[in-house]
Amino acid sequence: MAHTKAGGSTHNGRESESKRLGVKVHDGNPVTNGSIIAKQRGNNYYPGKNVKRGSDDCIYATKDGTVKFSKKHKTTFQGKIKKIVVADVI
């Protein structure tokens, strides 16, 4: 017989913090210079006019104005056409 009790399952190790990703300023709302428009992993939203992409893939405004989201067609490297969402600050 075994001399140690069975370990059983643990209740720890699965409580990771949520990363609070997503759109922070919606279409038609005003933004200031440096305001984060969307936090993301990868390119769900592409930067357009007066918008840049940060090192953690967030997109932010480079000018005061109003956010405008639009859908465009982009040709991929393989030649396929892909629909993308572009964020502009007007």
MIDOSE-1310 file (N, C-alpha, C; in nm, 2 decimals, decimal comma, always signed):
residues 90
maht	+0,08/-0,12/+0,00/+0,00/+0,00/+0,00/+0,09/+0,12/+0,00; +0,03/+0,23/-0,05/+0,10/+0,36/-0,06/+0,11/+0,42/+0,08; +0,22/+0,48/+0,11/+0,24/+0,54/+0,24/+0,21/+0,69/+0,25; +0,17/+0,75/+0,13/+0,13/+0,89/+0,13/-0,01/+0,90/+0,08
kagg	-0,08/+1,00/+0,12/-0,21/+1,02/+0,08/-0,22/+1,07/-0,07; -0,33/+1,05/-0,13/-0,34/+1,10/-0,27/-0,34/+1,25/-0,27; -0,28/+1,31/-0,38/-0,26/+1,45/-0,38/-0,39/+1,52/-0,41; -0,48/+1,46/-0,49/-0,60/+1,53/-0,53/-0,58/+1,64/-0,62
sthn	-0,69/+1,72/-0,65/-0,68/+1,83/-0,74/-0,66/+1,96/-0,66; -0,60/+2,06/-0,72/-0,58/+2,18/-0,66/-0,69/+2,28/-0,71; -0,72/+2,38/-0,62/-0,81/+2,49/-0,66/-0,74/+2,61/-0,70; -0,61/+2,61/-0,71/-0,54/+2,73/-0,75/-0,49/+2,73/-0,89
gres	-0,44/+2,85/-0,94/-0,37/+2,85/-1,07/-0,45/+2,89/-1,19; -0,57/+2,93/-1,17/-0,65/+2,97/-1,29/-0,72/+3,10/-1,28; -0,67/+3,19/-1,19/-0,72/+3,32/-1,17/-0,64/+3,43/-1,23; -0,64/+3,43/-1,37/-0,56/+3,54/-1,43/-0,65/+3,66/-1,45
eskr	-0,58/+3,78/-1,44/-0,65/+3,90/-1,45/-0,70/+3,93/-1,59; -0,81/+3,98/-1,61/-0,86/+4,02/-1,74/-0,78/+4,14/-1,79; -0,76/+4,14/-1,92/-0,66/+4,24/-1,98/-0,73/+4,37/-2,03; -0,86/+4,38/-2,02/-0,94/+4,50/-2,05/-0,92/+4,54/-2,19
lgvk	-0,93/+4,45/-2,29/-0,91/+4,48/-2,43/-1,04/+4,53/-2,49; -1,03/+4,59/-2,61/-1,15/+4,63/-2,68/-1,15/+4,78/-2,71; -1,25/+4,83/-2,77/-1,27/+4,97/-2,81/-1,30/+5,05/-2,69; -1,22/+5,16/-2,67/-1,24/+5,25/-2,56/-1,31/+5,37/-2,59
vhdg	-1,30/+5,42/-2,72/-1,38/+5,53/-2,77/-1,45/+5,49/-2,89; -1,58/+5,51/-2,89/-1,66/+5,46/-3,00/-1,68/+5,57/-3,11; -1,74/+5,52/-3,22/-1,76/+5,61/-3,34/-1,83/+5,73/-3,31; -1,78/+5,85/-3,35/-1,85/+5,98/-3,33/-1,81/+6,05/-3,20
npvt	-1,74/+5,98/-3,11/-1,70/+6,05/-2,98/-1,57/+6,13/-3,00; -1,56/+6,23/-2,92/-1,44/+6,32/-2,93/-1,32/+6,25/-2,86; -1,20/+6,28/-2,91/-1,07/+6,23/-2,84/-0,97/+6,35/-2,84; -0,88/+6,34/-2,75/-0,77/+6,43/-2,74/-0,64/+6,36/-2,79
ngsi	-0,54/+6,44/-2,81/-0,41/+6,39/-2,86/-0,35/+6,29/-2,75; -0,32/+6,17/-2,80/-0,27/+6,06/-2,71/-0,37/+5,97/-2,65; -0,50/+6,00/-2,67/-0,60/+5,91/-2,62/-0,60/+5,77/-2,69; -0,62/+5,67/-2,61/-0,63/+5,53/-2,66/-0,77/+5,51/-2,72
iakq	-0,77/+5,46/-2,84/-0,90/+5,44/-2,91/-0,94/+5,29/-2,89; -0,84/+5,20/-2,90/-0,87/+5,06/-2,88/-0,74/+4,98/-2,83; -0,76/+4,89/-2,74/-0,65/+4,80/-2,70/-0,68/+4,67/-2,76; -0,58/+4,60/-2,81/-0,60/+4,48/-2,88/-0,47/+4,40/-2,88
rgnn	-0,49/+4,27/-2,92/-0,37/+4,18/-2,95/-0,38/+4,15/-3,10; -0,28/+4,19/-3,17/-0,28/+4,18/-3,32/-0,35/+4,30/-3,38; -0,40/+4,29/-3,50/-0,46/+4,40/-3,57/-0,61/+4,36/-3,59; -0,69/+4,39/-3,49/-0,84/+4,39/-3,51/-0,89/+4,52/-3,58
yypg	-0,82/+4,63/-3,53/-0,85/+4,76/-3,59/-0,72/+4,82/-3,64; -0,73/+4,88/-3,76/-0,61/+4,93/-3,82/-0,61/+5,08/-3,81; -0,49/+5,14/-3,79/-0,48/+5,29/-3,77/-0,50/+5,35/-3,91; -0,57/+5,46/-3,91/-0,59/+5,54/-4,03/-0,53/+5,68/-4,02
knvk	-0,60/+5,78/-4,06/-0,56/+5,92/-4,06/-0,55/+5,97/-3,91; -0,44/+6,03/-3,87/-0,42/+6,09/-3,74/-0,43/+5,98/-3,63; -0,40/+5,86/-3,66/-0,40/+5,75/-3,56/-0,27/+5,67/-3,58; -0,21/+5,62/-3,47/-0,09/+5,54/-3,48/-0,11/+5,42/-3,39
rgsd	-0,02/+5,32/-3,42/-0,03/+5,19/-3,34/+0,09/+5,18/-3,24; +0,06/+5,15/-3,12/+0,16/+5,14/-3,01/+0,23/+5,01/-3,02; +0,33/+4,99/-2,93/+0,41/+4,87/-2,92/+0,33/+4,75/-2,88; +0,22/+4,77/-2,80/+0,14/+4,66/-2,76/+0,01/+4,65/-2,85
dciy	+0,02/+4,70/-2,97/-0,08/+4,69/-3,07/-0,21/+4,78/-3,04; -0,20/+4,86/-2,94/-0,31/+4,96/-2,92/-0,31/+5,07/-3,02; -0,42/+5,12/-3,05/-0,42/+5,24/-3,15/-0,46/+5,36/-3,07; -0,40/+5,47/-3,10/-0,42/+5,60/-3,03/-0,42/+5,71/-3,12
atkd	-0,48/+5,82/-3,07/-0,50/+5,94/-3,16/-0,37/+6,03/-3,15; -0,33/+6,09/-3,26/-0,22/+6,18/-3,26/-0,27/+6,32/-3,28; -0,40/+6,35/-3,28/-0,45/+6,48/-3,29/-0,59/+6,49/-3,23; -0,63/+6,60/-3,18/-0,76/+6,62/-3,13/-0,87/+6,61/-3,24
gtvk	-0,98/+6,55/-3,21/-1,08/+6,54/-3,31/-1,19/+6,44/-3,27; -1,26/+6,38/-3,37/-1,36/+6,29/-3,36/-1,33/+6,15/-3,42; -1,36/+6,04/-3,35/-1,32/+5,91/-3,40/-1,42/+5,87/-3,51; -1,37/+5,81/-3,62/-1,46/+5,76/-3,72/-1,41/+5,62/-3,76
fskk	-1,49/+5,52/-3,75/-1,46/+5,38/-3,79/-1,52/+5,36/-3,93; -1,44/+5,30/-4,02/-1,49/+5,26/-4,15/-1,43/+5,13/-4,19; -1,50/+5,06/-4,28/-1,46/+4,93/-4,33/-1,40/+4,95/-4,47; -1,29/+4,88/-4,49/-1,22/+4,89/-4,62/-1,17/+4,75/-4,67
hktt	-1,14/+4,74/-4,79/-1,09/+4,62/-4,85/-0,93/+4,63/-4,86; -0,86/+4,53/-4,81/-0,72/+4,53/-4,82/-0,67/+4,40/-4,88; -0,58/+4,41/-4,98/-0,52/+4,29/-5,04/-0,41/+4,24/-4,96; -0,42/+4,11/-4,92/-0,32/+4,04/-4,84/-0,19/+4,01/-4,92
fqgk	-0,09/+3,96/-4,86/+0,03/+3,92/-4,92/+0,01/+3,81/-5,03; -0,09/+3,72/-5,00/-0,12/+3,61/-5,09/-0,21/+3,65/-5,20; -0,26/+3,78/-5,20/-0,34/+3,83/-5,31/-0,49/+3,82/-5,28; -0,53/+3,77/-5,16/-0,67/+3,76/-5,12/-0,71/+3,90/-5,07
ikki	-0,84/+3,93/-5,09/-0,90/+4,05/-5,04/-0,96/+4,03/-4,91; -0,93/+4,11/-4,81/-0,97/+4,10/-4,67/-1,04/+4,23/-4,63; -1,15/+4,22/-4,56/-1,22/+4,33/-4,50/-1,15/+4,37/-4,37; -1,12/+4,50/-4,35/-1,06/+4,55/-4,23/-1,14/+4,67/-4,18
vvad	-1,12/+4,69/-4,05/-1,19/+4,81/-3,99/-1,07/+4,91/-3,96; -1,09/+5,03/-4,01/-0,99/+5,14/-4,00/-1,05/+5,25/-3,91; -0,96/+5,29/-3,81/-1,00/+5,40/-3,72/-0,93/+5,53/-3,77; -1,01/+5,64/-3,79/-0,96/+5,77/-3,83/-1,00/+5,87/-3,72
vi	-0,91/+5,97/-3,71/-0,95/+6,09/-3,63/-0,97/+6,21/-3,72; -1,09/+6,26/-3,72/-1,11/+6,37/-3,82/-1,13/+6,50/-3,74
